[in-house]
Structure formats: C-alpha cells, structure tokens
Amino acid sequence: MIQSVKLFRFLLLSISAIITCSGDSSSGGRTLSSQKTIRSILVAGSLNVDTFLPISRFPSSGENLTLLPNTHPLVDVPGGKGCNQAIACAKLSSSTQQTQQEILRVAFLGQFGNDSASQILQSALTSNNVNIDLCGKSKQHPSGRGYVMIVPDSGEVSAVISPGSNFYGWSKWGVKNPTDNDQQQPNELLTDDEIKQMISPHSLLQLQCEIPDLVNKRLASAANKLNIPVILDVGGEDRHMDRELLQYCDYLIPNETELERLAGHYADENENERQQGDDKIETTVQQAIDEIQPLIGQSLHVPTLLQHARRLQKNGANNVLITLGSHGSLLVKEDVSSILYQPSCPLPPGSRVVDETGAGDCYRAGFAVALLQQQCGSSKDVSDDDEILLHCMKFGSAAGALAVTKEGAVPSIPTLDDVKALSANGETAMKCIPRGGADDDAFPFMFGSRINSMKDRLDLVSDSSPMRSPRDWLRRQATIRGLGCVDFNYPQHFHDWDAKEAKQALDEANLVAGAVCLRYPSTFARGAMNHPDPKLRREAIEITKQAAEVAKILGCNEVVVWSAYDGYDYPFQVDYKDKWNQIVEAFQECCDAYPDIKWSLEFKPTDENTRFFTVPSTGAAMLLLKDIDRDNMGLTLDMGHMLMAGENPGQSIAMVGDKLFGIQLNDGYTRLAAEDGMMFGSVHPSLALEAMYQLRQIDFKGHLYFDTFPQRSDPVKEAEYNIQRVKDFWNAAGRMSKSGLERIASEHDAIGALELVNQSLREC
C-alpha cells in the first residue's frame, strides 16, 4: 500500500509539534543532528528589487496596456527567490514563544549590486535577522531587478527579470563573464576547501536556479561531502541541469510546469528499458494514481507527473517534491519507496488570493524549516520518515497559503506564529469534521451523501455482511474517501436501533451526523403539517419535534423538513391560505420549542405523491420564512428541485443568502415531474459552477449533501466522484475574475459570460 494513505492518518497532528520538540530520526537523505542546539539554514541565491505593475489582464503579443485606474507602480520591493526564501526561513524559525533550546538561525549567500538598491536589500535581510556575512558585492554590475505584472482580482503574476549581480557577480567562484574586465586570477578563486569551510557551520543548504549553475554545483558538492542536506528549488531560469547537481540534492522541488520542462531535458532512448525492481515501482505508481488522482481532480494528470519525476530520478535526482498550487503537493521519494500527497492548505476565513508572487518561496522555506526540525514531535505522533515529511509538506502548504493573502513577495511572508495559528485553527475545525476513509483539509466543507444509496449495487460489496439496515449502510458509507457526515432520515432510519446506538456507530466509523431529515410515514399521505385531521396534524408536528431530540443525541443541530405529502393534486381541492397558515404555525411551534436547532424547509415543486406542493418554489419559501419570522428558521435548497421549478440554482442561492441552512447537490434532465438524482454537474455544468460561485458569495456555512440515485452505478465511487467534482467547481469559481464578472454583469454580456464559463470549466 502506498504511503500516501498515511497522510489521512496524520494530517490532524499539530504542526506545532514540529517546531517545539526534538528526537532521533533520519531525513531519508543526509543525516541531521539530533542535539538541542543552535542550527542554521544557509540560503544561497538571488536578490532583486521588484517593481509591481497592477493590470486588468496580461497583454497579448504586441499589445500595450495601461495600469489599472487609480493605481501606481509599487517600486523597490525586496524580492528574488534567494532573498524571499532566506527571510521566509528566518520568520518561520522565530516565534514569540520560542525558547533558547529551539534556536534556528538563517544565513544568506548572494551577490549585492553596485547601486543604491543593494542597501534596500541588505536592510531587508538584516532587519529580519538574516546573517549576510557570506555575501559579496559586485563592483561592475547593478542589483537584480524584477518587473512583475499582477492581476489583482486573481493574484496571477507574470514577471521579467534582469539578473544583474545575481548572474554576473560570481567571478570569484569561477563563473566566467566575457564582459568583465577584472576576471579573477587562478590564485584568487575560491577553492573547494574554502567553500567547505564556508558552509560547514550550517545544518541545511537551500538553493534556487537564479544564480549560475556552477555556484550551485560547488555548494551542493561541498554540502554532500559534509553530510549536509540540500534542497534545490527548480524555479528560475529555464536551463538544463547537470546530472551531478541532481545527485547532490536530497530534495528537488519543481512546480508542475518546471517539472515538465526539466524532465524534457533528459529524454532518453533507454528510459523504457526494464530495470531490477521495476515491477514493484510500477505497483507503487499505479496505486498512487488510483488514490491521488481523485483527490487532485482532472485538471492535472497524475500519471504524467509521476512519469516526469521518475525520469529525473533515473538521471540522478533523489526525492522529487512537486508543488501543485491549489491542488497541493506530491513527493516521489527516492527509488519510489513511497509516494506522498498533501492537499493544499485552505485560506483563512475571509481571506482571498491577492498576490501569488511569494507563495512558492514560502512553501519551500516552510518545508526546509520543518525538515531541519524533523526530529521534533513525540514518538506517538511521528514513527517514520513518511510521517515527518507529510508534516513538512503541510507546514509548507500553510506558509504558502498565508503568503497569497498579501501583496509583495517579502511583505507577504508569514511568521511562525501566523502559520501555527492557521494550522491550529484548521486542526480545531477538523476535529469536528472527521472523514470516512480519508482526511482532506483542502476543502472548507463537510461532505455528506444519501445513506439510502448504499442499498444500491449490492453485487459490488466484497464482504459477506448483509446490507439490510441503516447500520450496514453506514458501515459501507464509511468507506467513501472524503466523506465526513451522515444525514439520517427520521423516523425511517430508526426502526431497528435508537439514536444512541446510531451515535455509537458514527463514532466507530469516524463520522459525524450532519442533519436529521423528516420522512413522514404513509399514514400522512393526505398531508403531514397540512393533514385535514387535527389529530394527525398534531402527530406530524410531534414527530417533527422528536427529530430535534434525535439530532441532539446524534450531536448535530440541523433538522431538514421535506414532506412528500403537504400539497394537493387538483384545483379547488384545498384552501391555499389555510394550508399555508398551518405550515407557518407548525414551524413556529417547532422553532420556539427548540431554539438551539436550525430548522429548514426543503421545497419541491411536484412529484408522484403530490402534484402541487404548498411551498413549490424558492420565492414561495422565502415568503414562508417571512411569515414564520424566526431566526432559527431557514431553507435547504436541492439542485434538482430548483431545476424542476424552472429556477437557476445560482440565482436562488443568491436570493436566499444567509437563510440558506443547507444545500443538496445533484443534477437532472428536468423532464416533467422527474427527479433524476444525477451526479453533480453532469448535465448542467455551467449552473453547477454558478451555484458554487454563489455559495462563496453568501459565505455559506453548512455542509454539502449529495441527494443522488446511483441505482446502476457503484454508490461509493459515485459519492467520491461527486466530492471531487464539487471541489473542482468550487476551486474554479474561486479563480474567476471579480472585475471580469462585474463588467459582464454591468453590460449584460452574454457572450462574455459564456466565454468566462467555458474558461472556468476547462480548469475543472
């Protein structure tokens, strides 16, 4: 079994353990000291002063653009991968609660230019407690500069770099620059022994590709001889990388674009030849594909990522750590001994992507800091290298997530306390949201799915246990990766056991209750809250209140009321106002009796039991809420029901706003009186996308429930597919340009809306 499974066991462990303790372990590469003493990261790389240009979109070839109205360039901002990562390492190593036994220092090795910008860069480093004693200063070349175009709405960036002293200031290291007049004489060049002496006090070496390869190679070679771990960030100039340099690096860190580009330099006619151990590797890789692809979604092709990583490893690379932006990160360990996947860390509540410039640097710095502290954590939490590395990946993810919420590479770098706070908040939230079969912190909502669907396709159940009761269906539902909660029907699911037994079964399955949903028995075929017999109407109300008691025992605070029978079939059959008032009074009684319960009505326009429901649309439901007039009364909207009512789900969600207590996701062909219960987004992807966008806009706080009918499909795989598709649509909606949407809405631009939808759907 691949080791990515361990992720789901250990994601809830506190990152703070990584920072505050120490013990004995191995990095999987070179060995790190286990002493509680002063440790040091040496970051060697580039430093730039950056100019940021805010624009509405990136220009096409030959096109001139002006800056966004009422904006100005942001100039002389410290940056460059080396500078960013050094400051990030320093900030992520320094806590207001740090003790003297937990000291981690950071030093920087780079080349300042011969201009005033060098003073800005020196000040940025030293003010953040980065030691610059090893740095040089070029007499002939200016400081590096970056010209960064940024689209504020999306945070996307594109840059042009003038390397300056970053490339041309290393003549003492043997880098030959034909334009230099003062090339070093052989006796003036740094020797290998001098370089070893330079880096020997440090515990970890971090490199990037914005300085000459020769410098990186000499540093990595010296570190290799000194048994010092080396991390190489592939970001920077697009260039071939020497196989010897690959071999020196314990961790090679590209993003997916850099991975493809770098792997392309090593195309080899013999790479398809079978080698000893290939069968085992192929098994590991296939298991990784099967487990990780559903978590990442279809916008990235996991087999291709692994193929590129394997090509690099066949050419000398050791551990290949691939950063995937909002999709997380993937570590292919040396010799493919295991493959680890870490979802991206969600943004803090209320935050949005402002500037992605420094996110990658913060991830790499966070990973390096956590790796250097890898012995931390008690033996209870960390038992082998894979668990440690997953901690490191998560820590890097949290640092990267915080970095995108502010503008500027250096100004956006979070502190250790910031990252620990985000991690702690995430852990607290996740304690209330355990997952069935898999943990996934990359999404802000719990997922639930229709428990009755577990009765379908029993031919796929591998064990011999019967699937006759809710207890059996719950056990099957717990195998769904990414599932967090169960919505029970009352009284339908409580004939063979009581609420306390159901709660115990939930605990054993590592799930929680999401809501209790009313399913009135056929006794109420002429109406529940609308029944013409006052005694049966009273009985229906009491059953509804009993559902609240069950919810409290199960540990949830939501009751969803859908009555299959409250309505009529023919004109003149009922008194509409009378039926309306009956429902209003019944809900008022329930809300007042249980003020700590969130009550919601799930409307439906029609079905085979009731041709016309008393509350047949979102608009009618909103009028009902107004008449009920209770704070703990809201709506649960079902995608299929809204489609049946001829509504656009996104518009309905926007209308309901903070009164939306629940959402049930599915799709359908919207034929007359038909509720298809299809997989989410399968029929109406554009409406599904807008529904996710509007849920973002109203800051929805509930859980997501799949009300689907997989009679001919594997219900477990169907639920997992739904979970992944919702994440894809949610993330695509989050990347939509705010200014672009505002322009489209202001002009009622149908073509622009369709183009935006098509672009977003391609990312799903």
Secondary structure, DSSP 8 states (H G I E B T S, - for coil): --TTHHHHHHTTS-THHHHH-------SSS----SSS-EEEEEE---EEEEEEE-SS---TT------TT---EEEEEE-HHHHHHHHHHHHT--TT--GGG-EEEEEE-EE-SSTHHHHHHHHHHTTTEE-TT-EE-SS---EEEEEEEETTTTEEEEEEE-THHHHS-GGGT---TT-S----GGGS--HHHHHHHHTT-SEEEEEESS-HHHHHHHHHHHHHTT--EEEEEEES-----HHHHHH-SEEE-BHHHHHHHHHTT--TTTTS--TTHHHHHHHHHHHHHHHHHHH-TTS-HHHHHHHHHHHHHTT--EEEEE-GGG-EEEE-GGGS-EEEE------TT------TTHHHHHHHHHHHHHHTTT-S-TTT--SHHHHHHHHHHHHHHHHHHHTTSSSTTTT---HHHHHHHHHHHHHHHHT---BS---TTSSS-EEE-GGGGGS-GGG--SS----SHHHHHHHHTTSTTB-EEEEEETTT-SSS-HHHHHHHHHHHT-EEEEEEE---GGGTT-STT-SSHHHHHHHHHHHHHHHHHHHHHT--EEEE--SSSEESSTTSS-HHHHHHHHHHHHHHHHHH-TTSEEEE---S--SS-SEESS-SHHHHHHHHHHH--TTEEEEEEHHHHHHTT--HHHHHHHHGGGEEEEEE-B----TT----B-TTSS-HHHHHHHHHHHHHTT--S-EEE----TTS-HHHHHHHHHHHHHHHHHHHHTS-HHHHHHHHHHT-HHHHHHHHHHHHHT-
